[in-house]
């Protein structure tokens, strides 16, 4: 059995001239070292794996750059490992992926890249190790560790990435205008890394993102949303969205969120900046859940406020119906961003539609009927909805926040009591359309729907219990009222 990776630092001098060396104890590194010597090639671990080692972050993806054939070396390593290694070759890209236990080890030949203005896909040719490190996106991703016997474990740091790690800086190794223009996805990656790692983007690199932001238009929506989702899943996702807004990228990739910015003032009455509020809600929610689509619910919960904003003399600012309009926008936004259009979209749509409902229960007397309706409409997503609503409290008034949270606890207790008593979460009325048609010997018609809705409303209002006999009796009464008589077989 191949053991887990064990890395130690022989020398760890950020600022001295002393060579830094890693002790790489996973067997795959030793196997590579033996083979490159026999095959007369050189190999290096480069990129995110080295960065994450230095940051003590877990990583299961290893990139090995070979000055020679990456595919040939991968095959030789796989043969040496035996059944524990599973190899997949991508000949068109000159790469091979070796899966060892729970590790993904990718082998690629060192290469030189050149770009055309209309595409982020480069022309690729064999290159030197220096060429390969020059094409990397950021200095902290250009760090390498030698796997060659004579220099095994030595750190290669051509762009002073170690200093940038210590200073927590995202910086391009070459001219940022060239780096970002060649591959505009790197602009999103810079913001994503800054968000995930808690780093700052170096001044010239940040300025270059703003200057080259229009180039993002050549990037596929799939690649953009992949980076955006990683930002959403960061510990503090607002960092990424503020950077996207500052650089002008947000208006290009997610304009509806950008529209939330700003504050209007009339008669000395102002409404809050809904962009900042949304990001505050997202951050608060992210402290309590790692559910991607629940976080997206926070992002979109007020998305239609700019379209529904009105000032009413004597009453102030209103956003009536923003939850209904926002829920209608969700499918179009998901479609344009290339987010999944199935259950995930419907889940977010439901959260947007219902996000004011628990708040309204806090602000007025909590009736059993209102709680039943919320349970019925929210179904199994009621707990997620409550998390979103609690995160939606962003007041600076601590006493007000405490009071709202205390009220929400009362709502939660009421939800629990009603569910235990009436079992209305996701309930289906005890009498269905088939029984109605059979009882009254009728076919599908509008009246069947009227009877079904009457039974559902009666259960939600609490005028009958959620059980068959009471629902059946109401069906007979409503049917008679509509001019139907039960068939004699009943």
N, C-alpha and C positions, 0 to 999 in steps of 0.2 A: 504493500500500500504506500503510495507516495504521500509523504508527510506535508503538513501545512508549511507555508512560507515562514521562515524565521530570518529576519534581517537585523543586523546590528551595525552600528557605525563605528568604524575603527578610528577615524578622525572626523571631528565635527567642528571645523573652524570656519565660520562664515567670513571672517575678515582677514585671515592670515593667508600666507602663500603655501601653507602646508596642504598637501593633497588630501582630499577627502576620499575615503574608501568605504565601501559597503561590504559587509560579509553576507553574501547571498547563499543561504543554506538550503533553499529548495532544490531538490534533485534535478529539476528541468534546467536550471542554470548551469550546473556542473556538466550535464549532458551536452548542452549547447557549446560550452567552452571546449570540451574534448573534440567535438565534431568539427568546429570551425578550424581548429588546428590541423586536423586530418584533411579537411577539404580545401585548405589554403584560402579561406575567406576570413573576414572579420565581422563581428556582430556586437550590437549594443542594445541595451534596454533604454528606450527613449520615450519621453512624453509624460502623459498624465500619471503613469504608474510611479515614476521617480518623484514627481511633484507630490503625489499623495503620501509616499513614504516619508518625505521630509515634513509633511504636515500632520503625520500620524492619522491619516484618513484611510479607511478600508478601501481596498481596490482589488478586483478580481480580473481586471483586464491588463494584460501585459503586451506591449508593442516592442517587437524586436526588429531592429533595422539591420539588414545584412548588406555589406558591400560585396555584392555577388548575387546569387540567386536565392531569394527568400523561400521560394517553393521547394527547391532542392534541399535546403537546410531543414525545412519543416518536415519533409518526408523522411529525412534521415533521423530526425529526433523522434518522430512517430514510430519508426521501425525500432528504434532503441528502447522506447518506453513500452511498446507492445500493446496489449489489449487495453491498458489504462488510457491510452491516447486515441482520440477520434479526430481525424483530419478532414478538412474540407478545403479544396483548392479552387481559387478564383483566378483562372489562367488569364482572363482578359485584363485583370487588374494587377497581375503579377504578385498576388498575395496568397497566403494560405492561413487557415485558422485551425489551431490545434486545441482541442478541449481536453484538459487534464484535471480529473476530479471536478472541482467547481471553478477552475480557472479557464479563461479564454486567452490563449497565447497566439497573437497574430504575428506572422513573419512577412516582411516586405523588403524588397530590394531597395537600397538607397537610390533616390531619384532626384532629378532636376525637373522643375515644372515651369511652363510658360502659359500665359493666359491670353484669351481674346476678350475684347470689351463686352461682347454680347452674351458671354457664358462664364459661369464659375467653374466649368469643367476644364481642367488644364490639359495641355499637351505634355506628355510625360516621356522622359528618356532616362536611361541609366545615369547615375551620378555618383558623386563622392559622398562621404559622411558630411562634409561641410555643406555640400549642396542640399542634403536632406535636412540638416538643422536650419539652414537659411530659409527653407520653405515653411517652417513652423509658424503657428499663429502668434504665440506669445513667448516671452523669454522664459517664463516659468514652465512652459511646455517644451522647451528646447533642451532641457537638462537630460544628460545621458549617463549611463553607467556601462563601462566596458565589460564584455564577457570573454575577452581574449586572454589566454593564459598569462602572457607576460605583463598584462595591466589589469587583471581581473578585479572588478569592484571599484576601479578608479572613476571618479566623477568627471564628466566633460561638461563644461559650462562656458560656452563661447560668448554668451551675451549677458553675463553677470546675472543670471536668473536667481542665483542664491541671494544676492542683495535685494532683488525685488520680492522674493519670498519673505525675507526678514522685514522689509518695509511695507509689506502687504500691498504691492503695486501690480497692476495689470499693464503690461507694456509690450508693444510689438518689437520683434528683434530687428526689423528693417524699417524703412520709411513707412509710417502707418498709412499714408495715402495709397501707397502701392499695395500694402498688405490687404487693406479693406476693399480697394477697388478690384483687385484680382479675385478675391473671394468675399463678397459682401456678407455672407453668413457669419464671418468672423466678427462683425459688429455685434450681432446678437450673442455670439459666444463670449465676447468681452464682457458684456453686461451680465450674462448668465454666471460667468465665473466670479465677477465682482460680487454678485448677489449671494452665491453659494458659499464663497470663502470669506465674505466680509472684507474684501479688498477694495481699494480705490483704483480707478482707471487713470493712468498717468495723463497729465494735462494735454500733451500733444496728441496722444492717442484718442482721448475723449473729443477733442476739437475735430479730429479727422473723421470721427464717426458722424458728427453733425454735417461736415462738408460732403461726405460721401453717402449720406442716408438714402438718396434717391436710387442708388445702385441696388438697394434691397429688392427692387422690383423684378430683378432677374432670378431671384431665389424662389424655389417652389414653396407653396403654402405648407406642404408637409414638413419641410425642413424648418421653416419658421415656427410652426406650431410645436414642433419637438423642443426647440429651445425655449419657447414661451411656457410650455408645461413644466420644464425644469425650473424656470424662474418661479412659477406659481407654487411649486413644491419646496421651495427653499424655506429655511427657518423664518426669514423675514422677507417675504416676497415684495413688499413695498419698495425695497431698495432698487430692485430691477425695474419696476414700473416708473419710479421717479427718474431713473436714468434713461429709460426709453422716451419719456416725455421731454426731458432736458435736451436730448440729442435730436428730437424731431422724428424719431422712428415710430413712436406710438401712433402719431397721426396717420402714418402710412400702413401700419400693420393691424391696428385696432382703433379706427377712428371713433367708434361709439364711446369708448372709454375716454378718449381725449376730449370729447365734447362735454364731459362732465366738469371740466375745469372752469374756474372763475366764480366770482361773487357779484351779484347785482344789488344795488341799493336804491330804494325808492322811499321817500318820506322818512329818511333815516332808518329804514328797516332793511336789513340785509338777510339773505339766506346763506347757509353754510356752503363752503366749497365742496361740492359733492364728489369731486375727484379725490381730494384728501380724505374725506369721510369714508369713501369706498375702500381706500387703501388701509385706513385705520381698522375698518371692520375685517378686512382680509388678514391683517397681521394678528388681530385678537383671535380670530377664528383659528388661524394656523398654530396658535399655541395650544389648541385643544384637539386638533384633528389633523391627520395626514391623508384624508380622503380628497383626492384630486377634484372630483366633481362637486363636492361640497364647497371647496375653495372657489371653484368657478361660479357657484351660486352666489357667493359673497361678491365676486367681481361684477356680476350682472344684476344684482338685486335692485339697484337704483338706476339701471342703464337708460331708462326712458324719462328720467326726470327733466332733462333739458327740453324735451318735446312737450312736456305737460306743464311746464312752469308758467304760473300766472300770478299777477299781483292784483289783489282785490282790496280796494280802498276800505279801510276800517277793519280789515281782517288780516292783511299781510300776504305773505307768499304761500301759494298752494301748489301741490303737485298731484292733484286728484287723478286717479286712474293710472298712475305710472306703473303700478304692478301689473295691470291688465295689458297695457301697451307693451311693457317690457317683456312679458311672457310671450307675446306675439312676435317680438323681434328675435327671440332666442333661436328659433330654427334657422332664420336667415343668417344670423351671426355664425352659428355653428357650421352652416353650409359654406359660407365664404372663408372661414378660417380653416376649413377642412378638419373640423372636429367630428367625432362619430355622431351619426344622425339617429341612432337607435335609442336604447333605454337611457343612456347617459344624458342625451339631449332632453328627453322628456322629464328626467329627474330634475335637471337644472330649471327647466321651464316651470315645473311644479313649485320649486322653492321660490322662484321669482314671483309667481302668482300669489303664493300664500304668505309671503314674508311679513305682511302687516297684520295678519290675522291674530297671532298670539299677542302682539302688542295691543291690539284693540281689546283683547280680553283683560289686559292689565289696566287699561284706561277706563273701563266701565265695569259694571257688575257682571260677574262671571255666571252666566246661566248654563244649566245642564244642556240645553238645546244648542247653544253656541259651541260648547265643548264637543258634543256629539258630532256636529257638522265638521268641525276641524279634524277630529279623529277620522271621520269617514273620508274626507278629501285628502288628508295627508297620508293616511294608511301607515305602512311600515316606515315611512320617512319622517314621522312626527318628531323623533328624537333629534334627527339632523336639523330639522326646521327650527327646533327650540335652540339648538346650538347657534345657528345663524342669527336668530333673533336676539339672543343674549349678547353676541358679538356686535350687534347693530347699535348697542348703547355706547356712544363715544363722547358723551358729555364730559366737559371739564369739571362739572360740579360733582364732587365725590358723594355728597349726600343724595343727590338725585340718582346717581348710578346705583348706590346701595338700595334705595327704595325700589327702583325698577327691578333689580335682581331679586330682591325679596318677593316682589309681586310675581315674578316669573316662577319662583319656587312654589307659590300658591297655585299658579296655573298648572305646573307639572303635577302637583298633588291631585288637583281636580281631574286632570287627564287620566291619571292612574285609577282614581276611584270610578270614573265613568266607564272606563274600558273594562274594569273588573266586573262592573254591574251590568253593563249593556252590551259588551262585546261588539262594538260598532267599527273597530278598525278593519278596513277592507271588507266590511260585511257585504254579503249579497242578500237582498230581501228574501225571506223564506218562501215567498210565492213568486214563481218566474212566469215569463210570458207563455210558455208552453201549457202550464196548468190553467192559466187564465183562458186561453183559447179553447182548451178541452172542456173546461167547466161550462162555458157559455156557448159552446159549439159555434165558434166564429173563427175566421181566418185572421191573418195579420192585418191590423188596422190601427188608426190613430188612438182609438179608445183603449187598446191594450196598453199602450204607453202611458195613457192617463191613469189607468188603474195601478200600474206598476209605480208610477211616480207618487200617487196618493199614499200607497203603502210605505214607500221609502220616507216620505216627508213625515208621516205619522210616527214612524219609529224614531226619526231624528228629533222630532219635537217632543217625544216622550208620551204621546197620547195612547200609543199601544206599545207593548213590549216586543222585543226582537225575537219572537217565537212564532211557530207555524199557525197555531189555532187562532190567535188574535189577528194575524195577518190574513188568514183565510176568511174569517168573518168579515173583515173590512172589505176584502175583495168582493164578497157577495153583496154587501150593502152598496158599494160604489158601482158595481155592475148593474144592479137594479135601478140605481139613480140614472144611469146612462141608457136604460131601456132594455137591458139584457136580463134574461132569466136563466138560472142554472139548469142544465140539461137533467133529465130524470135519472140518468145513469149516475149522477152525482148524489 
